[in-house]
Amino acid sequence: MTPFKQRILDALANGPLMRRVLMYRIYPPDKFPRAWRNPTRGGPPGCVMTFGRALGQLDRAGAISVFHGSIGQEDIISIHRDWPTWTKEVPNA
């Protein structure tokens, strides 16, 4: 498992978080100001893309559960209750 994915799991250890709150914990703007800049050609900040890819891989591996919010509500992310970290391998990226 990559250190980045481990940081996500460590941030979720104390309970579920909304996607934006989790992203701010993984990429604090004061430590990673360039990650929050919008590209000159438009689109989301760079941290959104890497964060989304890591969440997708953790979700497919069964490490986390993503509860998709309805319109106007954010997704809630938590560690999957049956996730044994010592038996499953999360693909590296």
C-alpha positions, 0 to 999 in steps of 0.5 A: 500500500502506498504511503498516500493511501495509508494517510487516507486510512489513518485519517479515517481511523477516528470515524467517517468523514465527508469527502471535502473534509477528508481531502483537507486533512490529506492535503492541508492548504497551508502545507500543499498550496500548489495542490489547491491551485486551479489549472490554467486551462480549467478543471479541478485542482490537481489534488482532486484527481489524485485523491479521487483515484486513490479513493476509487482504488481503496473502494474497489479493494474493499478498504473503504465504503463511500456513501454517495450523498444526494443532490447538494450533499457530500459523499461520506467516506469510512473504513469498511467495517470488515477491512482486515488491513493485514490480509488484503493488498491494495494495488499501488499506483 
